[in-house]
C-alpha cells in the first residue's frame, strides 16, 4: 500500500472511529456491536482499495445504510460495489458531464434472511434455486407442499427453472412461495443492471433468483417489519428496479461527516462543489467492462473478517 493509500485509509478510519461512531452506533440494531461493524468496514476498504478513491460521501452513506439494516458489508450479508456515475455540474457559464466512481450498498441473500429472522416472527427459512435436472413438485390447495430433490450428478444440472422459499413462523404458520423462470425473468428485466458481463444476474443468476422469491414472500408475511421493508427498499434501489414502494428511511445529511477537509480525487472534489444530477449508467457500464474478479474479492473479504472476529462465530454460519 502506497503512502497516499495509507493516508486516505487513516483519514477514513479516523472519521469512522471519531465523528461517525456515535451515528453508526445509533443506527445499528440491538445485538450488533459498533466496534465489530467498524472493523468489518475498515477490513473491506483495505482489501478493496478502490473504495478509498470513490466518492467519499457515497461511501459513508452506504456504510450508514448497512448499519441501519444491521448487516455487515463483508461480501456475505451485504456488499459495497463501485459504479462510475455520470454527473452534471456547472463550470463557469457551461454545464459539463463528468464520471465519478460512486459506492453502492447492496444487501445479499444471507443478509435478507438475517433481517427476516431478526424480526422475531420467523422460526426458520429454507430457500433454494431449482435446476432443470432436479426433481421438483409444487402442490397448492388444501394440502400445499413442496418436494425438491436436487440433482447430485457430476455433470451440469442445467439452467435455473424456478426458485422457492418456505417460511415457518413462530406461531406455527407456514408460507410457501415459488417463482417459475418466467417470473424470475420479469424481475431481471425490471432491473437496470439486469444485463452485462458484470451484472449480478449474469454471474450469480441462482442467487438473484433466490433473492427475488424471498422479497416476494416478504410481502405475504402478516407483520412485515420496518427493518425488512427498509432492507428490501435498499436492495431495489441498488438493483435499479422501477417499483413503487413506501418511503424508506434515509440517511440524514447531518449523519455524514463534513467533506471540506477530505483528501479526495479530483473528480470527487468537483462533485463536492455542486449539487449534480445523477444519471444511472450501470447497465451500459456492465456491458462495456469485464468482471473485476468480484467473486474472488468477496471470498478474501469474508476470510479476513472471520480472522478479525476474535474467535466469535459469525452470524452467517447459522443462515439458511
N, C-alpha and C positions, 0 to 999 in steps of 0.2 A: 504494500500500500504506500503510495507516494505521500510526501509531506502535505500536499494540497488535500489529498483524500483524508489524511489523518486530521487536518484542521477542520474540514467540513464535518467529519464524524464527531469530533469533540464538541463542535458548536451544536450539532443536532442533539447529542447526548445531554449537554448542559441544559438545553431548553426542555427536553423531556423530563429530566430529573429535577428541574427547577420550577419555572413558572407553570408548566403544563401538568406537573404531577398531581396537584390538587384537583384540577379539572378532570383528569383521567380517573382518579380515584372516585370522584363524584359520579362519573358516567358508568363505571363498572358495576355489574350486578353483584349481589352478596355472594361471597364464596370465591371470587376470583381476585387474587392478590395483586395489588397495583405494581409491586416490585417485579413480580413474575411477568406481568404484561409488558412492562418497560424493557426488561431483559430480553424478552422474545423479539420485540421490535428492533432493538439495537443489534441483536444477532442476525436478524433478517437483513438489515441495512448493511451490515458488514459483509455478508455473503452475496448480496445483490447491490453492488456499489452504485449502479446506475440510479438507484433511488435518491442518492445524495445530490445528483445533478438534475433531477426532475424539479418541476415547480414546487418549491418548498411548502407553500400554503396548501396545495393539494395533498402533499404527503402528511402534513399534520391533520388535515380534515379527514383523510382516510383512516388514520390511527384513531381518531375520536369516534368515527362510525363503528370501527371494530370494537372499541371499548363499550360503546352503547349497546351493541349486540351481545357483548360478553364473549367474544370469540378471539382466539389468539391468531394473528396473521402469520401462521407458521407454515403455510402451504397445505395443511390438512383441514383445519377448521375454516380458514379463510386465507386469502392471498392478496398481495399488493402487486398489481400489474402496472405497466407503464405504456401509455399510448401517446403518440405525437398528435397534439390537438392544435388545429388551426385557430388562431385568434386574430381579431381585427383590432387595430389600435391607430390612434391618430399621431402623426409625426408632422408637426407644423400645420400646414393647411391641407394635408392629404392623409388619406386613410390607407394603411398598408396591412398586409396579412403576414403573420409570422407563425412558424411552427414551434410549439413549446411542449417538451415532454411533461406529461401530466400523470399523476398517480391515481389509480382507480382501485377502490376496495371491492372485493368480490367474496361473498360467503361461499363455502364449499358444501358438498353433500353432508359431510360429518358435522359441519357447523350448524346446518339447519336442523339436523336430527338432535343435536345437543340442545338447541333452543327449545325444540318441542318437548324434550324430556324435562327440561328445567321449568316448564310451565306448571308442573305438579299434577297435570291431568292425564299424562301419558305414562302407562306402565311399561310398554315395550313397542318397538318399531322394527319391522322387517321389510326392507326394500331391496329390489333387485331388478336387473335387466334380463329379458328373455331373448335367447338366441334361436336362430332358425332350427337348429338340430336338437334343441331342448324339448322335453315332453311337458306341455303346459295345458292346463284346463282351468277355465274360469266359469263358474256357475252362479247365476243370480237366482232370485226367487225367495221362497220361504226358508230355504236351507242353503244360503250362499256359501261358497267355498272356493279356494284357490289351491290347485295342485301343481307343483313345479318340480321337475326332475332335471337338473342341469346336465348337459352333455359333457362327459368327462373324458372323451377320447383324445388322442394325441393330435389330431388334425383340427383345423379351424371349425368352430361351432357355427359359422355363418353369421350373417348380419343380425343386428338387433331387430326384433319384430314387435316387441312390446316392453313395457316396464310396469311394475306394480309396487304397491306398498300396503302392508297390513298394520294397522294401528290399534293396539289394545289399550283402552282407557282404564284408569284406576277404578271406575265404577262398574267395570265388567263388560262394557260395550266394546264391540269390535267393528272397526271401519275398514273396508277394503276398497281400493281404487286401482283400476287397470287402465293404462293408456296404450292403445294399439299404435302401430307405426304411423298410421295416417295422422293421428292426433299429435304425436311427437314431432312430426314434420311441420305441422301447422305452428307449433311452438317455436321451432327453429327458424321458420320463415318470418316469424314476427320479430326476431332479434336482428338488430343492426349488425351484430358480429356473428351472424349465423353461418357465414361462408368465409373462405380464405384459408391459406395454409396454416396460419397461426390461430385460427378460430378454435375455441374450446370444443365446438361441435365437430370440428374436423379431427381433432386429436383425441378427444375423450367423449365420443358420442354416447357410450353406455352411461357414463356418469352424468352427463347432461340430461339424458332421458330419465334417470332416476330422480334427479333434482326436479324435473318438470312434474312428475307424478306426485312427489312429496308436496309441492306447492299446491297442486290441485286438491290433494286430500286435506290440506290445512284449511281450506275453505269450508269443509264439511264438519270440522270439529265444533262441538257445542259452544265452547267459550274460547275462541282463538285469542291468545294473549297479545298484549300490546308489543311485547318483545318479538314475538313471532311475526306479527304484521310488519314491524319495522325491518326485520331481517329480510323478509321476502321483498319488501319495497326497495331495500338497498340492492338486492340481487337483480330485481327487474331494471333498476336504474343502470347498474353496471353492465348488464347484458343488452341494454338499449331496447327493451321491449316497449311497445306502444300499447300499454294497458292503462286503463283508468283505475286508480287505487286511492285509498283515503290519504289525506295529507299526512306525511310522515314527519317525525321529529327531526329537526335539522340542527346542525351544529351552529351555535351562535358565534358570530364573528369575535365576540369578546373572549371566547374559549380558546382562540388561536393566538399564538404569540405574535408580537409586533415584528414585522419583517424589515423594518427600516435599517437594521444593522446587520442583516443576514448576508453572508458571503454566498452569492448566487451566481448562476451562469448569466451571461449577457441576456439571453432570451428571457430568463426568469426575471431579471431586473427590469426589462422592458414591460413585462406583464404587470409588475407591481405599480407602474407609473400611470396606468389607465385601468378602466373597467371594461375589458374586452368582451366581445360576444364570442361564445364557443361554437365551433362547427364540428360535429361528430363525424370523423372520417375513419372510424375503426375498421369498418368493413373493407374499404378501399386499401387501407394501410395493411391489413392482414393479407390481402391478395397480392400486395407488392413485395412483401418481405418474407423471408423464410423463418421457420421457428428458431428461437434462440436457446434451444435446449431447456425450455422452461420446466419440463418434467424432471430432468436431472437436477436442476437447481432446487426445486421443491423438495426432492429427496434429501439433498445436502442440508437444506434448512431444517427439515424435520429431525435429522440425525443430530444436528448441533443443538437444537432446542432441547432434545431429550438429555443431552450431556449436561446442559445448564440447569436442569430441573432439580438438582441436588438429590437424586435418587427418588424423587416423588413420581408416582405413576401418573403419566399424562392422561387427561380426560378422554382423549380419543381412543385409548386402548379398550374402553368399555363400550365404544359406539358400535351400533349395528353395522 
